[in-house]
């Protein structure tokens, strides 16, 4: 089991587009053995935090190179959010 926390920050003025992108990308998790455990939105609407679990590292790696995910990101261009991913464990 692989557990990740993703801190997603939206480009200024592109918050709605960024949220739609995240909606679409998170919907792809299942095909890679991933599950969204929690999705928390910042009170200012500029950021989100996701807790995501994958059955294993291979699923996460296949999610990263998913062609549909890449196409969605390319379509968003400079309005694409920036994401910092942290691998975590219970402790």
Backbone torsions as a table, in degrees:
resi	resn	phi	psi	omega
1	UNK	NA	134.5	178.9
2	UNK	-120.0	125.1	179.4
3	UNK	-115.5	131.2	-177.9
4	UNK	-127.7	148.9	168.7
5	UNK	-116.4	126.4	178.6
6	UNK	-112.4	126.2	175.2
7	UNK	-103.2	112.4	-173.6
8	UNK	-108.2	126.4	177.8
9	UNK	-118.7	130.8	-178.3
10	UNK	-87.8	147.7	174.3
11	UNK	-66.6	142.3	179.4
12	UNK	-57.6	130.0	179.8
13	UNK	83.7	-5.9	-178.2
14	UNK	-120.4	26.9	-176.8
15	UNK	-61.0	-45.7	-178.8
16	UNK	-64.3	-42.8	178.2
17	UNK	-64.7	-39.0	178.5
18	UNK	-64.7	-41.1	178.4
19	UNK	-65.4	-40.3	176.6
20	UNK	-62.9	-41.5	177.1
21	UNK	-59.1	-48.0	179.9
22	UNK	-61.9	-40.7	176.0
23	UNK	-54.1	-47.5	-177.6
24	UNK	-69.2	-41.1	-178.4
25	UNK	-70.0	-42.3	179.3
26	UNK	-64.2	-27.9	176.9
27	UNK	-66.8	-16.7	179.8
28	UNK	-85.2	-11.7	-174.4
29	UNK	-55.9	-44.0	-173.9
30	UNK	-56.4	-38.3	-178.5
31	UNK	-67.2	-11.4	-179.8
32	UNK	-115.2	15.2	-179.6
33	UNK	75.0	24.9	-179.8
34	UNK	-108.2	156.7	178.3
35	UNK	-141.0	136.8	173.6
36	UNK	-84.7	114.2	-179.3
37	UNK	-84.0	-41.9	-179.5
38	UNK	-148.4	145.9	174.1
39	UNK	-134.8	112.5	-177.3
40	UNK	-114.9	132.5	179.4
41	UNK	-104.5	138.2	176.9
42	UNK	-65.6	148.4	-177.7
43	UNK	-65.4	-21.1	179.3
44	UNK	-89.6	-3.7	179.1
45	UNK	75.8	6.7	-176.1
46	UNK	-100.5	-6.3	-175.6
47	UNK	-152.0	160.3	174.5
48	UNK	-138.4	158.3	172.5
49	UNK	-127.6	129.3	179.5
50	UNK	-117.4	138.2	168.7
51	UNK	-108.7	118.8	-173.3
52	UNK	-126.1	138.1	175.5
53	UNK	-118.8	138.7	173.0
54	UNK	-119.4	149.9	176.8
55	UNK	-60.9	-29.9	179.2
56	UNK	-167.8	173.2	-178.4
57	UNK	-62.3	-34.3	-179.6
58	UNK	-60.0	-38.0	178.0
59	UNK	-64.4	-42.8	177.9
60	UNK	-62.6	-44.7	-179.2
61	UNK	-64.1	-37.9	178.3
62	UNK	-70.9	-32.8	175.1
63	UNK	-61.7	-42.4	-178.5
64	UNK	-60.9	-32.2	-177.4
65	UNK	-105.2	12.4	178.7
66	UNK	-57.6	125.1	-177.5
67	UNK	-62.1	-33.8	178.9
68	UNK	-68.2	-39.7	176.9
69	UNK	-61.9	-44.9	179.7
70	UNK	-62.3	-41.3	-179.9
71	UNK	-64.8	-40.6	177.8
72	UNK	-62.6	-41.2	-179.4
73	UNK	-67.9	-42.8	178.9
74	UNK	-61.9	-41.2	-179.9
75	UNK	-62.5	-31.4	-179.0
76	UNK	-79.1	-24.4	177.0
77	UNK	59.5	-133.7	-176.4
78	UNK	-68.8	-13.7	178.5
79	UNK	-82.8	-2.5	-179.5
80	UNK	-63.8	139.7	178.3
81	UNK	-69.4	159.4	171.7
82	UNK	-100.7	142.9	-174.8
83	UNK	-133.3	134.2	172.4
84	UNK	-111.6	125.3	-177.8
85	UNK	-111.0	131.2	-179.3
86	UNK	-122.6	125.1	174.3
87	UNK	-79.7	130.5	-175.0
88	UNK	-129.7	167.3	173.5
89	UNK	-146.9	158.8	176.8
90	UNK	-68.1	139.1	-178.8
91	UNK	-162.8	NA	NA
